[in-house]
Amino acid sequence: MTLALYVPRGSAVHRLPAGSKLLALAALAVMLFALPTLPAAGAALAGVLAVGLLAARLPVAVLVRQARAVRWWLLALLVVHALTTDWRTGAHVALRLLTLVLAAAVVTATTRVNAMVAVVERLCAPLRLVGVRPARVGLAITMALRFIPVLVERADRIREAQAARGGSPRGVRALRTTIAPLLVQVLQMAHDVSEALDARGADDVPPPRRRRSPTPEAS
Amino acid sequence: MKTRDLAYTALFAAIIAVLGTLPAINVGPVPITAQTLGVMLAGSVLGARRGFLAVLLFLVLVAIGLPLLASGAGGLAPFAGASAGYLYSWPVAAAVIGWLTERTWDRYNVAIGMLANVLGGIVVVYAVGVPVLKVVAGLPWDTAFWSGAAVFVPGDLVKAFAAAAIADVVRRSYPVIERPRRAAGAR
C-alpha cells in the first residue's frame, strides 16, 4: 500500500515552504471564482500545468491520476450545462474544477507528509486558546498512520484463519462473529498503545519545567 | 484529552481509511463506499466528541496528501471538488450520531442505533452534501438531489444497520462511551 502521493524531485517548487504553497493554492481558488471567465480559467490551467510539469518536473501520470478521479464530474458538468444553459458555461465550470484539482495535486506531489504535518501543527497553534495542544495533534496523526497497516494486517489474518476453516461467514452473521470482535481487538490494542505512550511520558498534562539536576548522572 | 482518547480517535481515523480500500461500487460520478460505514461507527462507538475528532483527523490525513479516499483520491483536490460537501458533512454526522448514541446509551439496541445512524449518517450528510453539489457543479435542485442523494439511500440504510449491529456488540463487550454521569457513581 503506497501511503503518499509525494513525488521526490529536486526542483525549486519542492523546496518552497509547505505553508506558502498552501497559501498560493487558496489564492488561486479565490481568483478563479472572482474572475469567472473562460480565458481566465484557461490561463490558470496553463499556469498550473507549467508549474507542475515544467518547474516541478512531475510525471504526467501523477496529474492524470488525479484528473481521472474527477472525470465523471467533468463530463456531467459539461452535459448538464450544455442541456440547461450553454456549452461555454459548462466548459468554464469544468475547466475551473479541473484547474483546482490539478493545482491541489501539484501541491500534494511536491510536499512531504512531514512538512504538511508541521503546517497542521502550526495552524493549530491558535487553537491553544481553546485548549488544543498542537503536539497532541501531531501525535494523533502519527498514531493513525501507524494503525493503518496494522488494521490491514489484522483483517488479513482473520480472513486467512477463516479460509483455513473452510470459508467465512457472510451477511449479518459476519457482523457479529467477525467484524465486531475485530473492532474490540483493535480498541484494546489502541488502549495498550496509549498506556505504553503514557508510561513513556506522553501524558496529557505537560510535565512541569524541571530544573537542571545537580548530579551529572541523573539526566 | 487523555492519550487513550487520542489513541481511539486515531484508531477510527485509520479504520475509515482502511474501509476506503474496499472496492467501491461506482454509480455515476459519486462512488458508493464503505467509508460512511466508518463515519457511522466512529459516532456510535466513540460518542460525539471523539467521533467528531476521529473523522476530522481522517480528513486531515487526506488533506495532507494521503490517498485514503475511496478510489485512491487524496490531497487537497477532493475538498474543492463537487462532492466536497459530503466530506465536510462527515464530522458533523459522526457528532450527531455520537450525541444520539450517548443520549440513548442505557437502552441502546440495534433499532435505536439504526435510527441514530440514519439521522446523522444520512439526513445530515445529504443536508450538507447536496447544496454544495448544487452550487459547485451548478446543477438544478432536482438533478442534484437524484444524482447526489437518492441513488445512495439503499446502500446507506444497509450501512446504518451494519454500524448499529456492530456498535451493539461492542457496547456489550467493550464499551468505550462512558455511562451518563449520574449512573457512573453507582458502578
Chai-1 contact restraints between the chains, C-beta under 6 A:
chainA,res_idxA,chainB,res_idxB,connection_type,confidence,min_distance_angstrom,max_distance_angstrom,comment,restraint_id
A,L5,B,G65,contact,1.0,0.0,6.0,A-B,restraint_1
A,L5,B,P67,contact,1.0,0.0,6.0,A-B,restraint_2
A,L5,B,G74,contact,1.0,0.0,6.0,A-B,restraint_3
A,L5,B,G75,contact,1.0,0.0,6.0,A-B,restraint_4
A,Q66,B,A77,contact,1.0,0.0,6.0,A-B,restraint_5
A,A69,B,A73,contact,1.0,0.0,6.0,A-B,restraint_6
A,V70,B,G81,contact,1.0,0.0,6.0,A-B,restraint_7
A,W72,B,P29,contact,1.0,0.0,6.0,A-B,restraint_8
A,W73,B,P29,contact,1.0,0.0,6.0,A-B,restraint_9
A,W73,B,A82,contact,1.0,0.0,6.0,A-B,restraint_10
A,A76,B,P29,contact,1.0,0.0,6.0,A-B,restraint_11
A,L77,B,A137,contact,1.0,0.0,6.0,A-B,restraint_12
A,V80,B,L139,contact,1.0,0.0,6.0,A-B,restraint_13
A,V93,B,G138,contact,1.0,0.0,6.0,A-B,restraint_14
A,L100,B,A80,contact,1.0,0.0,6.0,A-B,restraint_15
A,V101,B,A77,contact,1.0,0.0,6.0,A-B,restraint_16
A,A104,B,G75,contact,1.0,0.0,6.0,A-B,restraint_17
A,A104,B,L76,contact,1.0,0.0,6.0,A-B,restraint_18
A,A104,B,A77,contact,1.0,0.0,6.0,A-B,restraint_19
A,A105,B,G75,contact,1.0,0.0,6.0,A-B,restraint_20
A,A105,B,A77,contact,1.0,0.0,6.0,A-B,restraint_21
A,T108,B,G65,contact,1.0,0.0,6.0,A-B,restraint_22
A,T108,B,G75,contact,1.0,0.0,6.0,A-B,restraint_23
A,V113,B,I64,contact,1.0,0.0,6.0,A-B,restraint_24
A,V113,B,G65,contact,1.0,0.0,6.0,A-B,restraint_25
A,M116,B,I64,contact,1.0,0.0,6.0,A-B,restraint_26
A,M116,B,G65,contact,1.0,0.0,6.0,A-B,restraint_27
A,A140,B,L6,contact,1.0,0.0,6.0,A-B,restraint_28
A,A140,B,T9,contact,1.0,0.0,6.0,A-B,restraint_29
A,A140,B,A10,contact,1.0,0.0,6.0,A-B,restraint_30
A,A140,B,L57,contact,1.0,0.0,6.0,A-B,restraint_31
A,M143,B,A10,contact,1.0,0.0,6.0,A-B,restraint_32
A,A144,B,A10,contact,1.0,0.0,6.0,A-B,restraint_33
A,A144,B,A13,contact,1.0,0.0,6.0,A-B,restraint_34
A,A144,B,A14,contact,1.0,0.0,6.0,A-B,restraint_35
A,A144,B,L57,contact,1.0,0.0,6.0,A-B,restraint_36
A,F147,B,A10,contact,1.0,0.0,6.0,A-B,restraint_37
A,F147,B,L11,contact,1.0,0.0,6.0,A-B,restraint_38
A,F147,B,A14,contact,1.0,0.0,6.0,A-B,restraint_39
A,I148,B,A14,contact,1.0,0.0,6.0,A-B,restraint_40
A,I148,B,A17,contact,1.0,0.0,6.0,A-B,restraint_41
A,L151,B,A14,contact,1.0,0.0,6.0,A-B,restraint_42
A,L151,B,V18,contact,1.0,0.0,6.0,A-B,restraint_43
A,V152,B,V18,contact,1.0,0.0,6.0,A-B,restraint_44
A,L175,B,A162,contact,1.0,0.0,6.0,A-B,restraint_45
A,L175,B,A165,contact,1.0,0.0,6.0,A-B,restraint_46
A,L175,B,I166,contact,1.0,0.0,6.0,A-B,restraint_47
A,R176,B,V169,contact,1.0,0.0,6.0,A-B,restraint_48
A,I179,B,I166,contact,1.0,0.0,6.0,A-B,restraint_49
A,A180,B,I166,contact,1.0,0.0,6.0,A-B,restraint_50
A,A180,B,V169,contact,1.0,0.0,6.0,A-B,restraint_51
A,A180,B,V170,contact,1.0,0.0,6.0,A-B,restraint_52
A,L183,B,V170,contact,1.0,0.0,6.0,A-B,restraint_53
A,V184,B,V170,contact,1.0,0.0,6.0,A-B,restraint_54
A,V184,B,S173,contact,1.0,0.0,6.0,A-B,restraint_55
A,V184,B,Y174,contact,1.0,0.0,6.0,A-B,restraint_56
A,L187,B,Y174,contact,1.0,0.0,6.0,A-B,restraint_57
A,A190,B,A7,contact,1.0,0.0,6.0,A-B,restraint_58
A,A190,B,Y8,contact,1.0,0.0,6.0,A-B,restraint_59
A,A190,B,L11,contact,1.0,0.0,6.0,A-B,restraint_60
A,H191,B,R4,contact,1.0,0.0,6.0,A-B,restraint_61
A,V193,B,A7,contact,1.0,0.0,6.0,A-B,restraint_62
A,S194,B,T3,contact,1.0,0.0,6.0,A-B,restraint_63
A,S194,B,R4,contact,1.0,0.0,6.0,A-B,restraint_64
A,S194,B,A7,contact,1.0,0.0,6.0,A-B,restraint_65
A,L197,B,T3,contact,1.0,0.0,6.0,A-B,restraint_66
A,D198,B,T3,contact,1.0,0.0,6.0,A-B,restraint_67
A,A202,B,T3,contact,1.0,0.0,6.0,A-B,restraint_68
A,D204,B,K2,contact,1.0,0.0,6.0,A-B,restraint_69
